[in-house]
């Protein structure tokens, strides 16, 4: 004790007058510890103890200035200070619920959720009809993902206070998290009925309507949220997502741009806008949008993965892998990034690495149907492919591509019933169904392979190795490098600057190698558009081809290449088409070019091999007199 006894006793009295009883008690104890027989100290201490006992057993109100101090601290975000100053007041006024409320709320803001619930329960002991306490407990349970408890306490809140719009709104969120979409819609609607300008409830209703499969109503809800609160950037983002799902791509971009206008550092909006731009085929713009998202949020794993998808679409395979690896570095359990990286590795011909990547995705996410589907495209034989397809369908029985492909493989083994069933459903016009139907209509079922390399190996066995091969559409040279190992001499034709014109959704310039021409021993490459380079190239006699690999995609490029190649084709030349079947518009591209070429030259063709996964078809021309 530093104060003289008389001053200490006077200070204790001033504490009592100010209602600071804990401080007064502490001073009396300090005096008595040194002067236990001091009469004034003993009398004052005994009176104080009597006063404390009285306060503890009464419902008397604490000094208003103490309550206001705590409220001010809470409003200033000084939650630890609230807890520190409320503790002695609870000791002095144990039946005053305001202190428990403030303590509970502060614990909640500090994420001390169990202590928050304990204090709110104390409030309810003192006042069982405190609707706000039930609301607060429910909200903590919602944050802890204990949805049943959250719903139970919101219902108790609403029994006491039936017009509590926020309770209906939050209960809707809990029900949505349990996938009880219809009930969630009812709760959000009730919140809006009570509070028509409740922007958050309109937004939440829009989100659940979208998940429930009602996009038009979802857009209306998001528009209303933005009308009420023009700065509601999350509603603009959500509306953009709905518009994207509805394939209203330009409108989706406008919505994302509005979100960014309100919140310029909105990384999610940039990433989602990149997805729409990618779907529009504007790959450079999409990549720029992902980069902007990453600049704002450097640890944005999803943006790196999305950018990898765009780079894959653009044909920049190594850059795509770098992007996926960065996503995985940030988020090591990112199954989708492993799966997508597997697709790129597969396209690069790195089959074992692709399989490892798919299997890593499944290790992280054992029910990952899409990874099982992709593994079926790496199979060495029919049995392995069917096993992967069955695994895919075990986890996603609505996976259309797996169902159709499994039926097609069964057809190959003599069980035609399942595929015939699909012919009589809405899937009859699916590009897979149309492709399989074409194969099954052939005089004999051709050899079936699952990877590009398997089909190349089969064709190479039956080809004349002493002849060169020709390839139209070299791109980065993966196929060319594989074929040159067998044929030693090859001619490759490409612009090396991407598609010369739009190919359905793919924009001109896609699949560019940026002007980089592969360096391959035995390879001779002719750069430029086919209509410009082929007349001069074939103006002199060229050796007859062993194999011609058509990977030009476009009808116009393929028919041009076929017409100029006529002089190097004989009955032993094998033609491989890389995008012949499976694509949505396959009948308008390489298939159409081959049919037209044969018709005009009195040829027919025999199909030697197909691959449903790589979309390849290998044929020999039959020349008629």
C-alpha positions as CSV (number, residue, x, y, z in Angstrom):
1,X,0.0,0.0,0.0
2,X,1.5,3.4,-1.0
3,X,-1.2,5.8,0.3
4,X,-1.3,6.8,4.0
5,X,-4.1,5.1,6.0
6,X,-6.4,8.1,6.2
7,X,-6.0,8.9,2.5
8,X,-6.6,5.3,1.6
9,X,-9.8,5.2,3.7
10,X,-11.0,8.5,2.1
11,X,-10.2,7.1,-1.4
12,X,-12.3,4.0,-0.5
13,X,-15.3,6.1,0.4
14,X,-15.0,8.0,-3.0
15,X,-15.0,4.6,-4.8
16,X,-18.1,3.6,-2.9
17,X,-19.9,6.9,-3.9
18,X,-18.9,6.3,-7.5
19,X,-20.2,2.8,-7.4
20,X,-16.7,1.3,-7.9
21,X,-17.2,-1.2,-5.1
22,X,-14.6,-3.7,-6.2
23,X,-11.9,-0.9,-6.0
24,X,-13.1,0.1,-2.5
25,X,-13.0,-3.5,-1.3
26,X,-9.5,-3.8,-2.6
27,X,-8.3,-0.7,-0.7
28,X,-9.9,-1.8,2.6
29,X,-8.2,-5.2,2.3
30,X,-4.9,-3.5,1.7
31,X,-5.3,-1.3,4.9
32,X,-6.4,-4.3,7.0
33,X,-3.5,-6.4,5.8
34,X,-1.1,-4.0,7.5
35,X,-3.4,-2.6,10.3
36,X,-5.9,-5.4,11.1
37,X,-7.2,-3.6,14.2
38,X,-7.9,-0.2,12.5
39,X,-11.4,0.6,13.6
40,X,-12.4,2.8,10.6
41,X,-11.1,0.2,8.1
42,X,-12.9,-2.6,9.8
43,X,-16.2,-0.7,10.0
44,X,-16.0,0.5,6.4
45,X,-15.1,-3.0,5.2
46,X,-18.0,-4.6,7.1
47,X,-20.5,-2.1,5.7
48,X,-19.1,-2.7,2.2
49,X,-19.5,-6.4,2.6
50,X,-23.1,-6.0,3.8
51,X,-23.7,-3.7,0.8
52,X,-22.2,-6.3,-1.6
53,X,-24.3,-9.0,-0.1
54,X,-27.4,-6.9,-0.5
55,X,-26.5,-6.1,-4.1
56,X,-26.0,-9.8,-4.9
57,X,-29.3,-10.8,-3.5
58,X,-31.3,-7.9,-5.0
59,X,-32.2,-6.9,-8.5
60,X,-31.0,-3.3,-8.0
61,X,-29.7,-1.6,-11.1
62,X,-25.9,-0.9,-11.4
63,X,-24.7,2.7,-12.0
64,X,-25.8,3.8,-15.4
65,X,-22.4,5.2,-16.2
66,X,-20.9,1.7,-15.8
67,X,-23.4,0.2,-18.2
68,X,-22.8,3.0,-20.7
69,X,-19.0,2.6,-20.5
70,X,-19.3,-1.1,-21.4
71,X,-21.7,-0.3,-24.3
72,X,-19.3,2.3,-25.6
73,X,-16.4,-0.1,-25.4
74,X,-18.4,-2.8,-27.3
75,X,-19.4,-0.3,-30.0
76,X,-15.8,0.7,-30.4
77,X,-14.8,-3.0,-30.9
78,X,-12.8,-3.2,-27.7
79,X,-14.2,-6.6,-26.8
80,X,-11.3,-7.7,-24.5
81,X,-11.8,-4.5,-22.5
82,X,-15.5,-5.2,-22.2
83,X,-14.7,-8.7,-20.8
84,X,-12.2,-7.3,-18.3
85,X,-14.4,-4.5,-17.0
86,X,-17.6,-6.6,-16.9
87,X,-16.2,-9.3,-14.7
88,X,-16.2,-7.4,-11.4
89,X,-19.6,-5.9,-12.2
90,X,-21.1,-9.3,-12.7
91,X,-19.7,-10.2,-9.3
92,X,-21.4,-7.2,-7.8
93,X,-24.7,-7.4,-9.8
94,X,-25.1,-11.1,-10.6
95,X,-28.8,-10.7,-11.6
96,X,-28.3,-7.9,-14.1
97,X,-28.6,-9.4,-17.6
98,X,-27.0,-6.5,-19.5
99,X,-23.5,-7.5,-18.3
100,X,-24.0,-11.1,-19.4
101,X,-25.4,-9.9,-22.8
102,X,-22.4,-7.7,-23.4
103,X,-20.0,-10.4,-22.2
104,X,-21.6,-13.0,-24.4
105,X,-21.6,-10.8,-27.4
106,X,-17.9,-9.9,-26.9
107,X,-17.0,-13.5,-26.6
108,X,-18.9,-14.2,-29.8
109,X,-17.0,-11.4,-31.7
110,X,-13.7,-12.9,-30.3
111,X,-14.7,-16.3,-31.6
112,X,-14.9,-17.7,-28.0
113,X,-18.1,-19.3,-29.0
114,X,-18.6,-21.7,-26.1
115,X,-18.2,-18.9,-23.5
116,X,-20.6,-16.8,-25.5
117,X,-23.2,-19.5,-25.4
118,X,-22.6,-20.0,-21.7
119,X,-23.3,-16.3,-21.0
120,X,-26.3,-16.1,-23.3
121,X,-27.7,-19.1,-21.4
122,X,-27.2,-17.1,-18.1
123,X,-29.2,-14.2,-19.7
124,X,-32.0,-16.7,-20.4
125,X,-31.9,-17.9,-16.8
126,X,-32.5,-14.3,-15.7
127,X,-35.0,-13.5,-18.5
128,X,-36.4,-16.6,-20.2
129,X,-38.3,-14.4,-22.7
130,X,-35.2,-12.6,-24.0
131,X,-35.7,-13.2,-27.7
132,X,-32.4,-11.5,-28.6
133,X,-30.5,-14.0,-26.5
134,X,-32.1,-16.9,-28.4
135,X,-31.3,-15.1,-31.6
136,X,-27.7,-14.7,-30.6
137,X,-27.3,-18.3,-29.5
138,X,-28.8,-19.5,-32.7
139,X,-26.4,-17.3,-34.7
140,X,-23.4,-18.8,-32.9
141,X,-24.6,-22.3,-33.6
142,X,-25.1,-21.2,-37.3
143,X,-21.5,-20.1,-37.4
144,X,-20.4,-23.4,-35.9
145,X,-22.4,-25.2,-38.6
146,X,-24.6,-26.8,-35.9
147,X,-27.7,-26.2,-38.0
148,X,-30.3,-28.2,-36.1
149,X,-29.4,-26.3,-32.9
150,X,-29.4,-23.0,-34.8
151,X,-32.9,-23.7,-36.2
152,X,-34.2,-24.7,-32.8
153,X,-33.1,-21.5,-31.2
154,X,-34.3,-19.2,-34.0
155,X,-37.7,-20.9,-33.6
156,X,-37.6,-20.1,-29.8
157,X,-36.8,-16.5,-30.7
158,X,-39.7,-16.3,-33.1
159,X,-42.2,-17.6,-30.5
160,X,-41.3,-14.7,-28.3
161,X,-40.8,-12.2,-31.1
162,X,-42.8,-13.3,-34.2
163,X,-41.8,-10.2,-36.3
164,X,-38.1,-10.8,-36.0
165,X,-37.2,-10.7,-39.8
166,X,-33.5,-11.4,-39.2
167,X,-34.3,-14.6,-37.4
168,X,-36.4,-15.8,-40.4
169,X,-33.5,-14.8,-42.7
170,X,-30.8,-16.6,-40.7
171,X,-33.0,-19.7,-40.2
172,X,-33.3,-19.8,-44.0
173,X,-29.5,-19.8,-44.2
174,X,-29.4,-22.8,-41.8
175,X,-32.0,-24.7,-43.8
176,X,-30.2,-23.9,-47.1
177,X,-27.0,-25.3,-45.6
178,X,-29.0,-28.6,-45.0
179,X,-30.2,-28.5,-48.6
180,X,-33.8,-27.9,-47.4
181,X,-34.3,-25.5,-50.3
182,X,-38.1,-25.2,-50.2
183,X,-38.2,-24.5,-46.4
184,X,-35.4,-22.1,-46.8
185,X,-37.3,-20.2,-49.5
186,X,-40.3,-20.0,-47.1
187,X,-38.2,-18.5,-44.4
188,X,-36.5,-15.9,-46.6
189,X,-39.9,-15.0,-48.1
190,X,-41.3,-14.5,-44.6
191,X,-38.3,-12.2,-43.7
192,X,-39.1,-10.1,-46.8
193,X,-42.8,-10.0,-45.9
194,X,-42.0,-8.6,-42.5
195,X,-39.3,-6.3,-43.9
196,X,-39.8,-5.6,-47.6
197,X,-36.6,-3.6,-48.0
198,X,-34.4,-6.3,-46.4
199,X,-31.7,-6.5,-49.1
200,X,-29.8,-9.3,-47.5
201,X,-32.9,-11.5,-47.4
202,X,-33.6,-10.8,-51.1
203,X,-30.0,-11.8,-51.9
204,X,-30.2,-15.0,-49.8
205,X,-33.5,-15.8,-51.5
206,X,-31.8,-15.4,-54.9
207,X,-29.0,-17.7,-53.9
208,X,-31.3,-20.5,-52.8
209,X,-33.6,-20.1,-55.8
210,X,-30.7,-20.6,-58.1
211,X,-29.7,-23.8,-56.2
212,X,-33.3,-25.0,-56.3
213,X,-33.3,-24.7,-60.1
214,X,-35.3,-21.4,-60.5
215,X,-32.8,-19.1,-62.2
216,X,-35.3,-16.6,-63.5
217,X,-36.7,-16.0,-60.0
218,X,-33.1,-15.8,-58.6
219,X,-32.3,-13.0,-61.0
220,X,-35.4,-11.1,-59.9
221,X,-34.4,-11.4,-56.2
222,X,-30.8,-10.3,-56.9
223,X,-32.1,-7.3,-58.9
224,X,-34.3,-6.4,-56.0
225,X,-31.4,-6.6,-53.6
226,X,-29.4,-4.3,-55.8
227,X,-32.3,-1.9,-56.2
228,X,-32.6,-1.6,-52.4
229,X,-28.9,-1.4,-51.8
230,X,-27.1,-0.2,-54.9
231,X,-23.7,-0.9,-53.3
232,X,-24.5,-4.6,-52.8
233,X,-21.6,-6.0,-54.7
234,X,-22.2,-9.6,-53.6
235,X,-25.6,-9.5,-55.2
236,X,-24.1,-8.3,-58.5
237,X,-21.6,-11.2,-58.2
238,X,-24.4,-13.7,-57.5
239,X,-26.5,-12.4,-60.4
240,X,-23.5,-12.7,-62.7
241,X,-23.2,-16.4,-61.7
242,X,-26.9,-17.0,-62.5
243,X,-26.6,-15.3,-65.8
244,X,-23.4,-17.4,-66.6
245,X,-25.3,-20.6,-65.8
246,X,-28.1,-19.4,-68.2
247,X,-25.4,-18.8,-70.9
248,X,-26.3,-15.1,-71.0
249,X,-22.6,-14.4,-71.1
250,X,-22.5,-10.7,-72.0
251,X,-25.1,-9.9,-69.3
252,X,-23.0,-11.9,-66.8
253,X,-19.9,-9.9,-67.6
254,X,-21.9,-6.6,-67.2
255,X,-23.0,-7.8,-63.7
256,X,-19.4,-8.7,-62.7
257,X,-18.2,-5.4,-64.0
258,X,-20.8,-3.6,-61.8
259,X,-19.6,-5.6,-58.8
260,X,-16.0,-4.5,-59.6
261,X,-17.1,-0.9,-60.1
262,X,-18.4,-0.9,-56.5
263,X,-15.5,-2.9,-55.1
264,X,-12.4,-2.5,-57.3
265,X,-10.5,-5.1,-55.3
266,X,-13.1,-7.8,-55.7
267,X,-11.0,-10.8,-56.6
268,X,-13.9,-13.2,-56.9
269,X,-15.6,-11.0,-59.5
270,X,-12.5,-10.9,-61.6
271,X,-12.1,-14.7,-61.4
272,X,-15.7,-15.4,-62.2
273,X,-15.6,-13.0,-65.1
274,X,-12.6,-14.9,-66.4
275,X,-14.7,-18.0,-66.4
276,X,-17.3,-16.3,-68.6
277,X,-14.7,-14.9,-71.0
278,X,-13.2,-18.4,-71.3
279,X,-16.6,-19.8,-72.2
280,X,-16.9,-17.0,-74.8
281,X,-13.6,-18.1,-76.3
282,X,-11.9,-14.9,-75.4
283,X,-9.0,-16.7,-73.8
284,X,-6.5,-13.8,-73.6
285,X,-9.1,-11.6,-71.9
286,X,-9.9,-14.4,-69.5
287,X,-6.3,-14.9,-68.6
288,X,-5.9,-11.2,-67.9
289,X,-9.0,-11.3,-65.6
290,X,-7.5,-14.2,-63.7
291,X,-4.2,-12.4,-63.3
292,X,-6.1,-9.4,-62.0
293,X,-7.8,-11.6,-59.4
294,X,-4.4,-13.0,-58.4
295,X,-2.8,-9.6,-58.2
296,X,-5.5,-8.6,-55.6
297,X,-5.4,-12.0,-53.8
298,X,-2.0,-13.7,-54.3
299,X,-3.1,-16.8,-52.5
300,X,-6.2,-17.3,-54.7
301,X,-5.8,-21.0,-55.6
302,X,-9.1,-21.1,-57.5
303,X,-8.0,-18.3,-59.8
304,X,-4.8,-20.1,-60.6
305,X,-6.7,-23.3,-61.4
306,X,-9.2,-21.4,-63.5
307,X,-6.3,-19.7,-65.4
308,X,-4.8,-23.1,-65.9
309,X,-8.1,-24.1,-67.7
310,X,-7.9,-21.1,-70.0
311,X,-4.3,-21.7,-70.8
312,X,-5.1,-25.4,-71.5
313,X,-7.9,-24.2,-73.9
314,X,-5.4,-21.9,-75.5
315,X,-3.0,-24.7,-76.0
316,X,-0.3,-23.3,-73.7
317,X,0.1,-26.7,-71.9
318,X,3.3,-26.0,-70.0
319,X,2.0,-22.7,-68.7
320,X,-1.3,-24.4,-67.7
321,X,0.7,-27.0,-65.7
322,X,2.6,-24.2,-64.0
323,X,-0.7,-22.5,-63.0
324,X,-2.2,-25.8,-61.6
325,X,1.0,-26.4,-59.6
326,X,0.8,-22.9,-58.1
327,X,-2.8,-23.6,-57.1
328,X,-1.8,-26.9,-55.5
329,X,1.1,-25.1,-53.7
330,X,-1.4,-22.7,-52.1
331,X,-4.0,-25.4,-51.5
332,X,-2.4,-28.9,-51.3
333,X,-5.7,-30.7,-51.0
334,X,-7.1,-29.1,-54.2
335,X,-8.5,-32.2,-56.0
336,X,-9.9,-30.3,-58.9
337,X,-6.5,-28.8,-59.7
338,X,-4.9,-32.3,-59.7
339,X,-7.7,-33.5,-62.0
340,X,-7.4,-30.7,-64.4
341,X,-3.6,-31.0,-64.5
342,X,-4.1,-34.6,-65.4
343,X,-6.1,-33.6,-68.4
344,X,-3.2,-31.4,-69.6
345,X,-0.6,-34.1,-69.0
346,X,-2.8,-36.5,-70.9
347,X,-3.0,-34.1,-73.9
348,X,0.8,-33.8,-73.8
349,X,1.1,-37.5,-74.1
350,X,2.5,-37.9,-70.6
351,X,0.2,-40.7,-69.8
352,X,1.8,-42.0,-66.6
353,X,2.0,-38.5,-65.1
354,X,-1.6,-37.9,-66.0
355,X,-2.7,-41.1,-64.2
356,X,-0.7,-40.1,-61.1
357,X,-2.4,-36.7,-61.1
358,X,-5.9,-38.3,-61.4
359,X,-5.2,-40.8,-58.7
360,X,-3.9,-38.0,-56.4
361,X,-7.2,-36.2,-57.0
362,X,-9.1,-39.3,-56.0
363,X,-6.9,-39.8,-52.9
364,X,-7.9,-36.4,-51.7
365,X,-11.6,-36.8,-52.8
366,X,-12.5,-40.5,-53.0
367,X,-15.9,-39.8,-54.5
368,X,-14.6,-37.6,-57.3
369,X,-16.6,-39.0,-60.2
370,X,-14.9,-36.8,-62.9
371,X,-11.4,-38.1,-62.0
372,X,-12.7,-41.7,-62.5
373,X,-14.2,-40.6,-65.8
374,X,-10.8,-39.2,-66.9
375,X,-9.0,-42.3,-65.8
376,X,-11.2,-44.4,-68.1
377,X,-9.6,-42.5,-71.0
378,X,-6.2,-43.8,-69.9
379,X,-7.2,-47.4,-69.9
380,X,-5.1,-50.0,-71.6
381,X,-8.1,-52.3,-72.5
382,X,-11.8,-52.7,-72.3
383,X,-11.9,-54.2,-68.9
384,X,-10.0,-51.4,-67.2
385,X,-12.0,-48.7,-69.0
386,X,-15.3,-50.3,-67.9
387,X,-14.1,-50.6,-64.3
388,X,-13.3,-46.9,-64.2
389,X,-16.6,-46.0,-65.7
390,X,-18.4,-48.1,-63.1
391,X,-16.5,-46.3,-60.4
392,X,-17.5,-42.9,-61.9
393,X,-21.2,-43.9,-62.0
394,X,-21.1,-45.3,-58.5
395,X,-20.4,-41.7,-57.3
396,X,-22.4,-39.9,-59.9
397,X,-25.2,-42.0,-61.5
398,X,-26.3,-39.1,-63.6
399,X,-22.9,-38.7,-65.4
400,X,-24.2,-38.8,-69.0
401,X,-20.8,-39.3,-70.7
402,X,-20.0,-42.2,-68.5
403,X,-23.4,-43.8,-69.0
404,X,-23.3,-43.5,-72.8
405,X,-19.7,-44.6,-73.1
406,X,-20.3,-47.7,-70.9
407,X,-23.2,-48.6,-73.0
408,X,-21.0,-48.2,-76.1
409,X,-18.3,-50.5,-74.7
410,X,-21.0,-53.1,-73.8
411,X,-22.2,-52.8,-77.4
412,X,-18.7,-53.7,-78.6
413,X,-18.8,-56.8,-76.4
414,X,-22.2,-57.9,-77.9
415,X,-24.6,-56.4,-75.4
416,X,-26.6,-54.0,-77.5
417,X,-29.7,-53.6,-75.3
418,X,-28.5,-50.7,-73.1
419,X,-27.3,-48.5,-76.0
420,X,-30.5,-49.2,-77.9
421,X,-32.4,-47.9,-74.9
422,X,-30.6,-44.6,-75.0
423,X,-31.6,-44.3,-78.7
424,X,-35.2,-44.0,-77.6
425,X,-34.6,-41.3,-75.0
426,X,-33.8,-37.6,-75.1
427,X,-30.1,-38.6,-75.4
428,X,-30.6,-39.8,-79.0
429,X,-29.3,-36.5,-80.3
430,X,-26.3,-36.3,-78.0
431,X,-23.0,-36.0,-79.9
432,X,-21.8,-39.1,-78.2
433,X,-24.9,-41.0,-79.2
434,X,-24.6,-39.8,-82.7
435,X,-20.9,-40.7,-82.9
436,X,-21.5,-44.2,-81.5
437,X,-24.4,-44.8,-83.8
438,X,-22.2,-43.9,-86.8
439,X,-19.5,-46.4,-85.6
440,X,-22.1,-49.1,-85.0
441,X,-23.6,-48.6,-88.5
442,X,-20.3,-49.6,-90.2
443,X,-20.2,-52.9,-91.9
444,X,-17.8,-54.2,-89.3
445,X,-16.9,-52.7,-85.9
446,X,-13.4,-51.2,-86.1
447,X,-10.7,-51.7,-83.6
448,X,-11.3,-49.7,-80.5
449,X,-8.5,-47.9,-78.6
450,X,-8.5,-45.6,-75.6
451,X,-5.4,-43.4,-76.0
452,X,-3.9,-41.6,-79.0
453,X,-0.7,-43.6,-78.6
454,X,-2.5,-46.9,-78.7
455,X,-4.2,-46.0,-82.0
456,X,-0.9,-44.6,-83.5
457,X,0.8,-47.9,-82.6
458,X,-1.9,-50.0,-84.2
459,X,-1.8,-47.9,-87.4
460,X,2.0,-47.9,-87.5
461,X,2.0,-51.7,-87.5
462,X,0.0,-51.8,-90.7
463,X,1.7,-48.9,-92.5
464,X,4.5,-48.9,-95.0
465,X,7.5,-47.7,-92.9
466,X,9.7,-46.9,-95.9
467,X,7.3,-44.1,-96.8
468,X,7.1,-40.6,-95.1
469,X,4.1,-39.4,-93.2
470,X,2.3,-36.1,-93.6
471,X,0.6,-34.1,-90.9
472,X,-1.9,-31.2,-91.3
473,X,-2.1,-29.3,-88.0
474,X,1.2,-29.7,-86.2
475,X,0.7,-27.3,-83.4
476,X,3.4,-28.0,-80.8
477,X,4.4,-31.3,-82.5
478,X,3.4,-34.0,-79.9
479,X,1.9,-36.3,-82.5
480,X,4.5,-35.5,-85.1
481,X,7.3,-36.4,-82.6
482,X,5.5,-39.7,-81.8
483,X,5.1,-40.7,-85.5
484,X,8.6,-39.8,-86.6
485,X,9.9,-42.5,-84.3
486,X,8.4,-45.0,-86.7
487,X,8.5,-43.4,-90.1
488,X,11.8,-41.4,-89.9
489,X,10.6,-38.8,-92.4
490,X,7.6,-36.4,-92.0
491,X,6.1,-33.3,-93.6
492,X,4.2,-31.0,-91.3
493,X,1.9,-28.2,-92.3
494,X,0.6,-25.5,-90.0
495,X,0.3,-21.7,-89.6
496,X,1.9,-22.1,-86.2
497,X,-0.2,-19.1,-85.2
498,X,-3.4,-20.9,-84.3
499,X,-6.7,-21.6,-86.1
500,X,-7.0,-19.5,-89.3
501,X,-10.7,-18.8,-88.6
502,X,-13.2,-19.4,-85.8
503,X,-14.0,-23.1,-85.2
504,X,-17.5,-23.1,-83.5
505,X,-16.8,-21.7,-80.0
506,X,-13.0,-21.6,-80.6
507,X,-11.7,-18.3,-81.8
508,X,-9.3,-17.7,-84.6
509,X,-5.8,-17.9,-83.2
510,X,-6.6,-20.6,-80.7
511,X,-4.0,-23.4,-80.6
512,X,-1.2,-21.1,-81.5
513,X,2.4,-22.1,-80.9
514,X,3.3,-18.4,-81.1
515,X,5.2,-18.9,-84.3
516,X,7.5,-21.5,-82.8
517,X,8.2,-24.3,-85.2
518,X,9.2,-27.7,-83.7
519,X,12.8,-28.9,-84.3
520,X,12.5,-32.6,-85.1
521,X,15.1,-34.7,-86.8
522,X,13.6,-36.0,-90.1
523,X,10.8,-33.3,-90.0
524,X,10.2,-30.8,-92.7
525,X,7.7,-28.0,-91.7
526,X,5.8,-25.8,-94.1
527,X,4.4,-22.7,-92.4
528,X,1.3,-20.8,-93.6
529,X,-2.3,-21.3,-94.5
530,X,-2.9,-24.5,-96.5
531,X,-4.5,-22.7,-99.4
532,X,-1.3,-20.6,-99.7
533,X,1.4,-23.3,-99.1
534,X,-0.1,-26.5,-100.5
535,X,-0.3,-25.5,-104.2
536,X,3.4,-24.7,-104.3
537,X,4.4,-27.8,-102.2
538,X,2.5,-30.2,-104.4
539,X,3.5,-28.5,-107.7
540,X,6.3,-31.0,-107.7
541,X,6.0,-34.7,-107.3
542,X,6.0,-35.8,-103.7
543,X,6.5,-39.3,-102.3
544,X,3.4,-41.4,-101.5
545,X,2.3,-41.3,-97.9
546,X,2.4,-44.0,-95.4
547,X,0.1,-42.2,-93.0
548,X,-1.6,-38.8,-93.2
549,X,-2.6,-37.3,-89.9
550,X,-5.4,-34.7,-90.3
551,X,-5.5,-32.5,-87.1
552,X,-6.7,-29.2,-88.7
553,X,-10.1,-29.4,-87.0
554,X,-11.9,-27.1,-89.5
555,X,-13.9,-28.4,-92.5
556,X,-12.3,-25.8,-94.8
557,X,-8.7,-26.7,-93.8
558,X,-9.4,-30.5,-93.9
559,X,-11.0,-30.5,-97.4
560,X,-8.2,-28.3,-98.7
561,X,-5.6,-30.7,-97.3
562,X,-7.4,-33.8,-98.7
563,X,-7.7,-32.3,-102.2
564,X,-4.1,-31.4,-102.4
565,X,-3.0,-34.8,-100.9
566,X,-4.8,-36.9,-103.5
567,X,-1.5,-37.3,-105.4
568,X,0.2,-39.0,-102.4
569,X,-2.6,-41.3,-101.4
570,X,-2.9,-44.9,-102.6
571,X,-4.7,-48.0,-101.4
572,X,-2.1,-48.5,-98.7
573,X,-2.1,-45.0,-97.3
574,X,-3.8,-44.7,-93.9
575,X,-5.7,-41.5,-93.1
576,X,-6.1,-40.5,-89.4
577,X,-8.6,-37.8,-88.5
578,X,-8.0,-36.3,-85.0
579,X,-11.4,-34.5,-84.4
580,X,-13.7,-36.8,-86.5
581,X,-16.3,-37.8,-83.9
582,X,-17.7,-36.9,-80.4
583,X,-17.6,-33.1,-80.8
584,X,-20.9,-31.3,-80.7
585,X,-20.8,-30.4,-84.4
586,X,-18.6,-33.3,-85.6
587,X,-20.7,-34.0,-88.7
588,X,-19.8,-30.5,-90.0
589,X,-16.1,-30.8,-89.8
590,X,-13.6,-33.5,-90.7
591,X,-16.4,-36.1,-91.2
592,X,-18.0,-33.8,-93.8
593,X,-14.7,-33.1,-95.5
594,X,-14.0,-36.9,-95.9
595,X,-17.5,-37.6,-97.1
596,X,-17.3,-34.8,-99.7
597,X,-13.8,-35.8,-100.8
598,X,-14.8,-39.4,-101.4
599,X,-18.0,-38.4,-103.2
600,X,-16.3,-36.1,-105.6
601,X,-13.5,-38.7,-106.4
602,X,-15.6,-41.9,-106.5
603,X,-13.9,-43.2,-103.4
604,X,-15.3,-45.0,-100.4
605,X,-13.4,-45.8,-97.2
606,X,-12.9,-48.6,-94.7
607,X,-12.7,-47.6,-91.0
608,X,-9.8,-49.4,-89.4
609,X,-9.8,-48.0,-85.8
610,X,-11.5,-45.5,-83.6
611,X,-11.0,-43.9,-80.2
612,X,-14.0,-42.5,-78.4
613,X,-11.8,-40.7,-76.0
614,X,-9.4,-39.0,-78.3
615,X,-12.1,-38.6,-81.1
616,X,-9.8,-40.2,-83.7
617,X,-10.8,-42.3,-86.7
618,X,-8.4,-44.1,-88.9
619,X,-9.4,-45.1,-92.5
620,X,-8.2,-46.5,-95.7
621,X,-9.6,-45.2,-99.0
622,X,-11.2,-47.7,-101.4
623,X,-10.7,-46.4,-104.9
624,X,-13.3,-47.4,-107.6
625,X,-13.0,-47.2,-111.3
